[in-house]
Amino acid sequence: MTSHRKVHALVDRVAAGDLHAFEELYRLTSPKLYGLVLRLLRRPELAGEALRQAYRRIRAEAHTLRPQEDPVCWMAAVARSSALDMAWKRPVGDAFEPFDAAQRGEDPLASERRSPALIRLLACLGKLPEERRRMVLLAFYDGWNREALSIYFDAPVAAIRAWMARSVSQLGECMGRRS
């Protein structure tokens, strides 16, 4: 991926109607966002449609990105929302299909080679209590929403929200410190 400053500048140009900036933004960010929506929807044709919807929203709402916001996180949230909207619109009998082992992409957690950022993230995750670590991984790695986490952990949604916010804050503080 590229620097957040460059992505932010591209989003600002998209907000001003610059089509070339939109093309560049798509080129730089679509592989990451496609991976996110594919992970949630598990069907390439649905992931492609969710990605198209996400970029339509990104283009239409680019002017809402605040200067202090992380543009990649904002775009990932839009893509995730598009994927979840698509998942809700499916017919009742259309269940999620697991990946074929032959189609599965490389899992960064199972890989022998890990980036320094992933190693630091795993170390920070290890500092969370077991239940909170599991909650964070289920939410961000497997795409569970607060309602599903509420049922799984037998806790009110408000408690899940507070625990997640606290856990993400702790991870952010830990990741901010360079060891």
C-alpha positions as CSV (number, residue, x, y, z in Angstrom):
1,M,0.0,0.0,0.0
2,T,1.1,3.6,0.1
3,S,1.4,6.4,2.6
4,H,-1.7,7.7,4.3
5,R,-0.8,11.2,3.3
6,K,-0.9,10.3,-0.4
7,V,-4.2,8.4,0.0
8,H,-5.6,11.4,1.9
9,A,-4.5,13.8,-0.9
10,L,-6.1,11.5,-3.5
11,V,-9.4,11.4,-1.5
12,D,-9.3,15.2,-1.3
13,R,-8.8,15.4,-5.1
14,V,-11.7,12.9,-5.6
15,A,-13.9,15.2,-3.5
16,A,-13.0,18.0,-5.9
17,G,-14.2,15.8,-8.8
18,D,-10.8,14.7,-10.1
19,L,-11.4,11.5,-12.1
20,H,-7.7,10.8,-12.5
21,A,-7.3,10.9,-8.8
22,F,-10.2,8.5,-8.4
23,E,-8.5,6.1,-10.8
24,E,-5.2,6.3,-8.9
25,L,-7.0,5.8,-5.6
26,Y,-8.7,2.7,-6.9
27,R,-5.4,1.4,-8.3
28,L,-3.6,1.9,-5.0
29,T,-6.4,0.7,-2.6
30,S,-8.6,-1.8,-4.4
31,P,-6.4,-4.9,-3.8
32,K,-6.7,-4.4,0.0
33,L,-10.4,-3.5,0.0
34,Y,-11.2,-6.5,-2.4
35,G,-9.4,-8.8,0.1
36,L,-11.6,-7.4,2.9
37,V,-14.9,-7.8,1.1
38,L,-13.9,-11.2,-0.3
39,R,-13.1,-12.4,3.2
40,L,-16.5,-11.3,4.4
41,L,-18.6,-12.5,1.4
42,R,-16.5,-15.5,0.3
43,R,-17.8,-15.3,-3.3
44,P,-15.8,-13.4,-5.9
45,E,-18.8,-12.2,-7.8
46,L,-20.4,-10.8,-4.7
47,A,-17.1,-9.3,-3.6
48,G,-16.7,-7.6,-6.9
49,E,-20.2,-6.0,-6.7
50,A,-19.6,-5.0,-3.0
51,L,-16.3,-3.4,-4.1
52,R,-18.0,-1.4,-6.9
53,Q,-20.7,-0.2,-4.4
54,A,-18.0,0.8,-1.9
55,Y,-16.1,2.9,-4.5
56,R,-19.3,4.5,-5.6
57,R,-19.9,5.5,-2.0
58,I,-16.2,6.6,-1.5
59,R,-16.5,8.8,-4.5
60,A,-19.8,10.3,-3.4
61,E,-18.7,10.8,0.2
62,A,-15.1,11.8,-0.3
63,H,-15.9,15.3,0.9
64,T,-16.9,13.9,4.4
65,L,-13.4,12.6,5.2
66,R,-11.9,14.8,7.9
67,P,-8.2,15.8,7.9
68,Q,-7.5,13.9,11.1
69,E,-9.1,10.7,9.9
70,D,-7.1,7.8,8.5
71,P,-8.3,7.5,4.9
72,V,-7.5,3.8,4.6
73,C,-9.5,3.0,7.7
74,W,-12.4,5.1,6.4
75,M,-12.3,3.4,3.1
76,A,-12.1,0.0,4.7
77,A,-15.2,0.9,6.8
78,V,-17.1,1.8,3.7
79,A,-16.1,-1.4,2.0
80,R,-17.0,-3.5,5.0
81,S,-20.4,-1.8,5.2
82,S,-21.0,-2.5,1.5
83,A,-20.1,-6.1,2.0
84,L,-22.3,-6.5,5.0
85,D,-25.2,-4.7,3.2
86,M,-24.8,-7.2,0.4
87,A,-24.7,-10.1,2.8
88,W,-28.0,-9.0,4.4
89,K,-29.7,-8.7,1.0
90,R,-29.1,-12.4,0.1
91,P,-31.9,-14.8,-0.1
92,V,-32.4,-16.8,3.1
93,G,-31.3,-20.1,1.6
94,D,-28.0,-18.6,0.3
95,A,-25.5,-19.5,3.0
96,F,-21.9,-18.5,3.2
97,E,-19.7,-21.0,1.4
98,P,-16.3,-21.8,2.8
99,F,-13.2,-21.2,0.6
100,D,-11.8,-24.1,-1.4
101,A,-8.4,-24.9,-0.1
102,A,-7.1,-24.4,-3.6
103,Q,-8.5,-20.9,-3.8
104,R,-7.5,-19.7,-0.3
105,G,-5.1,-16.8,-0.3
106,E,-2.1,-16.7,2.0
107,D,-3.1,-16.3,5.7
108,P,-0.7,-13.8,7.3
109,L,-1.1,-15.4,10.7
110,A,-0.2,-18.9,9.4
111,S,2.7,-17.7,7.2
112,E,6.3,-18.4,8.3
113,R,7.3,-15.0,7.0
114,R,5.7,-12.2,9.0
115,S,6.2,-8.5,8.5
116,P,7.5,-6.4,11.4
117,A,4.1,-4.7,11.7
118,L,2.4,-8.1,12.0
119,I,4.9,-9.3,14.6
120,R,4.3,-6.1,16.6
121,L,0.5,-6.5,16.3
122,L,0.7,-10.1,17.5
123,A,2.8,-9.0,20.5
124,C,0.2,-6.3,21.3
125,L,-2.6,-8.8,20.9
126,G,-0.8,-11.1,23.4
127,K,-1.0,-8.4,26.0
128,L,-4.8,-8.4,25.9
129,P,-6.8,-10.7,28.2
130,E,-7.7,-14.0,26.4
131,E,-11.4,-13.1,26.1
132,R,-10.7,-9.6,24.7
133,R,-8.1,-11.0,22.3
134,R,-10.6,-13.6,21.0
135,M,-13.2,-10.8,20.6
136,V,-10.9,-8.6,18.6
137,L,-9.8,-11.4,16.3
138,L,-13.4,-12.5,15.7
139,A,-14.5,-9.0,14.9
140,F,-11.6,-7.9,12.7
141,Y,-10.2,-11.1,11.3
142,D,-13.5,-13.0,10.8
143,G,-15.8,-10.1,10.4
144,W,-18.2,-10.7,13.3
145,N,-20.5,-7.9,14.2
146,R,-21.4,-6.7,17.7
147,E,-24.6,-8.6,17.8
148,A,-22.9,-11.9,17.0
149,L,-20.2,-11.2,19.6
150,S,-22.9,-10.4,22.1
151,I,-24.5,-13.8,21.6
152,Y,-21.1,-15.6,21.6
153,F,-19.8,-13.9,24.8
154,D,-23.2,-13.8,26.4
155,A,-23.0,-10.1,27.1
156,P,-25.1,-7.0,26.2
157,V,-24.2,-5.3,23.0
158,A,-23.3,-2.1,24.9
159,A,-20.7,-4.1,26.9
160,I,-19.3,-5.6,23.7
161,R,-19.0,-2.1,22.3
162,A,-17.2,-0.8,25.4
163,W,-14.9,-3.8,25.6
164,M,-14.0,-3.5,21.9
165,A,-13.3,0.2,22.2
166,R,-11.1,-0.4,25.2
167,S,-9.3,-3.2,23.5
168,V,-8.7,-1.3,20.2
169,S,-7.5,1.7,22.2
170,Q,-5.0,-0.6,24.1
171,L,-3.8,-2.1,20.8
172,G,-3.4,1.4,19.3
173,E,-1.4,2.6,22.3
174,C,0.8,-0.6,22.1
175,M,1.3,-0.3,18.3
176,G,2.2,3.3,18.7
177,R,5.1,2.4,20.9
178,R,8.1,1.2,18.9
179,S,10.0,-1.5,20.8
